[in-house]
Amino acid sequence: MLTFDIITIFPEIFNSYLKESLLYRAQKKKLIKINIHNLRKWTRDRHQIVDDRPFGGGLGMVFKVEPIYKAVKEIKQKTKNKKQKTKTILFTPRGKKFNQKMAYQFSKFDQLIMICGRYEGVDERVAKYIADVELSIGDYDLMGGELPAQVLIETIARLVPGVLGNPQLLKERITKEKGFIEYPQYTRPEIFSPKKGVKWQVPKVLLSGYHKKIEEWRRKYQKSIGK
């Protein structure tokens, strides 16, 4: 069973997200496990401070290395099977761009520990000595790592056998390079008229019943993602 361990200072962000749809069912079926850890648990002061001012000056606050080190160490120590494959991920705008191929690779692990930064950043020693990989979900800056964590959970979890229900859904869309194929989709009605004189029609080939022609049409308009 693939386990996601999320380290954050805002654990409640995940509450509603993880209690809906396929992710909720996948957890109930014990296909995946998602643990949310409050980083403040690993602080030593009564105010549970996890950040401090950056050395050298500058705006904002930086997450300390010590609480994160303790959190990752304890999470790993609680693992019953010491031989399981674990990867620790730090979210940062400077990280590698996450894609579908990475999602497939990560789905083969037993445990993924995700560190969600906040504020101005995370002490660089976390990237150097604790995290196995630094990841970004796009060329933009977010307020924290919680949204990237949710993106990874959903992208990776859907690749775990049984999560989507019908395994054919994945076989049809995954490329040999473990990327993802996307093509235009239509459903009823065949003609939609948003206003008088305007008709938005479904391509006739999709209504023809000729599977070979339909496959040719899909190949013509498909796009491979995350090759």
C-alpha positions in Angstrom: 0.0 0.0 0.0 1.4 3.4 -1.0 1.5 5.8 2.0 1.6 9.6 1.6 3.1 11.4 4.7 2.5 15.2 4.5 4.4 17.6 6.7 2.6 21.0 7.0 1.8 23.8 9.5 -1.8 23.9 8.2 -3.1 20.3 8.4 -6.7 21.4 8.2 -6.2 22.5 4.6 -6.4 18.8 3.6 -9.5 17.9 5.6 -12.3 18.4 2.9 -10.0 17.5 0.0 -9.2 14.0 1.3 -12.8 13.2 2.3 -14.2 13.4 -1.2 -14.5 11.3 -4.4 -12.0 8.7 -5.5 -9.3 9.5 -2.9 -11.7 9.0 -0.1 -12.8 5.6 -1.5 -9.2 4.6 -2.2 -8.4 5.2 1.5 -11.4 3.2 2.6 -10.4 0.3 0.4 -6.8 0.5 1.9 -5.3 1.0 -1.6 -3.5 4.1 -0.3 -2.9 5.7 3.1 -2.6 9.5 3.7 -1.2 10.8 6.9 -1.1 14.6 7.7 1.5 15.7 10.2 1.6 19.1 11.9 5.2 20.3 11.8 4.7 22.2 15.1 4.6 18.9 16.9 8.4 18.7 16.5 9.2 22.1 18.0 10.8 22.6 21.5 9.3 26.0 22.6 5.9 26.6 24.1 4.9 28.8 21.2 5.7 26.0 18.7 7.8 28.3 16.4 8.9 26.7 13.2 10.5 29.7 11.5 13.0 32.5 12.0 14.6 35.4 10.3 17.0 34.7 7.4 20.8 35.0 7.9 22.2 37.8 5.8 19.0 39.8 6.1 16.0 39.9 3.8 12.2 40.0 3.9 10.1 37.2 5.3 10.7 34.2 7.5 12.4 30.9 6.8 11.4 27.4 8.1 14.0 26.0 10.5 15.9 22.8 9.7 15.5 21.2 13.1 11.7 20.5 13.3 11.7 19.2 9.7 14.7 16.9 10.5 12.9 15.5 13.5 9.6 15.1 11.7 11.1 13.1 8.8 13.3 11.0 11.1 10.3 10.0 13.3 8.0 9.3 10.3 10.7 7.0 8.9 11.3 5.3 12.2 7.6 4.4 12.5 7.7 2.5 9.3 7.2 -1.2 10.1 8.9 -2.5 7.0 12.4 -1.1 7.0 13.1 -2.4 3.5 10.3 -0.4 1.9 11.1 2.2 -0.8 10.8 5.8 0.6 11.3 9.1 -1.1 11.3 12.5 0.7 10.1 15.4 -1.4 10.5 19.2 -0.8 8.3 21.6 -2.7 10.2 24.7 -4.0 9.9 26.9 -7.1 13.5 26.0 -7.8 12.7 22.3 -8.0 12.4 19.9 -11.0 9.1 20.3 -12.9 6.7 17.6 -11.9 5.2 15.6 -14.8 3.3 12.4 -15.6 6.5 10.3 -16.0 7.6 11.3 -12.5 4.1 10.4 -11.2 4.4 6.9 -12.7 7.9 6.5 -11.0 6.6 7.7 -7.7 3.6 5.3 -7.8 6.1 2.4 -7.5 7.3 3.6 -4.1 5.9 2.4 -0.7 6.1 5.8 1.0 6.3 9.4 -0.1 7.1 12.0 2.5 6.2 15.5 1.3 7.5 18.7 3.0 5.3 21.7 2.6 7.1 25.0 3.0 5.6 28.4 3.8 6.5 32.0 4.0 9.8 33.1 2.4 11.2 29.6 2.1 12.9 26.6 3.8 16.4 26.4 5.3 18.6 25.1 2.5 20.0 22.3 4.6 16.6 20.6 4.2 17.2 20.4 0.5 20.8 19.4 0.9 20.6 16.8 3.6 17.0 15.7 4.2 15.0 15.8 0.9 15.7 13.3 -1.9 14.3 15.5 -4.5 13.1 19.2 -4.9 9.9 19.5 -6.9 7.9 22.3 -8.5 4.5 22.0 -10.1 5.0 25.0 -12.4 6.9 28.2 -13.2 5.1 30.3 -10.6 5.3 30.9 -6.8 2.6 29.8 -4.4 2.0 30.6 -0.7 3.0 27.2 0.4 3.5 23.5 -0.5 0.0 22.3 0.4 -1.4 22.7 -3.1 1.5 20.9 -4.8 1.1 18.1 -2.2 -2.5 17.7 -3.2 -1.6 17.7 -6.9 1.0 14.9 -6.4 -1.4 12.9 -4.2 -4.1 12.9 -6.9 -1.8 12.4 -9.9 0.1 9.5 -8.3 -2.9 7.9 -6.5 -4.8 7.4 -9.8 -1.9 5.3 -11.0 -2.3 2.8 -8.1 -4.1 -0.3 -9.3 -7.8 -0.3 -8.2 -8.1 3.4 -7.4 -9.8 4.3 -10.7 -11.8 1.0 -10.7 -11.4 0.1 -14.4 -7.7 -0.7 -15.2 -8.4 -0.2 -18.9 -8.8 3.6 -18.2 -5.1 3.8 -17.6 -3.9 1.3 -20.3 -5.7 3.4 -22.9 -4.0 6.6 -22.0 -0.5 5.8 -20.7 2.3 6.0 -23.4 5.3 3.7 -23.7 7.4 6.5 -22.2 4.9 6.6 -19.2 3.5 9.9 -20.3 -0.2 10.6 -20.7 -2.4 10.9 -23.8 -5.2 13.4 -23.9 -7.6 14.0 -26.8 -10.9 15.9 -27.2 -14.0 14.4 -25.7 -17.7 15.0 -26.4 -21.0 13.8 -25.0 -24.7 14.4 -25.6 -26.4 16.4 -27.0 -25.0 16.1 -30.5 -25.9 19.7 -31.2 -26.0 22.5 -28.6 -27.4 25.9 -29.5 -26.4 28.6 -27.0 -28.4 31.1 -28.9 -30.6 31.4 -32.1 -28.7 30.6 -35.3 -25.6 29.1 -33.5 -24.9 25.4 -33.4 -22.0 23.7 -31.7 -21.8 20.3 -33.2 -20.0 17.0 -32.3 -17.6 15.9 -35.0 -19.5 13.5 -37.3 -16.7 10.9 -37.2 -17.5 10.3 -33.5 -21.1 9.5 -34.4 -20.2 7.2 -37.3 -19.7 4.0 -35.3 -16.5 3.2 -37.3 -14.0 2.5 -34.6 -11.0 2.6 -36.9 -11.9 6.1 -38.1 -12.6 7.2 -34.6 -9.1 6.0 -33.5 -7.5 7.8 -36.4 -9.4 11.1 -35.5 -8.2 10.7 -31.8 -4.6 10.1 -32.9 -4.8 13.2 -35.1 -5.9 15.5 -32.3 -4.3 13.8 -29.3 -1.5 15.4 -27.2 1.1 13.5 -25.2 1.7 15.0 -21.8 4.7 14.5 -19.5 6.8 12.4 -21.9 
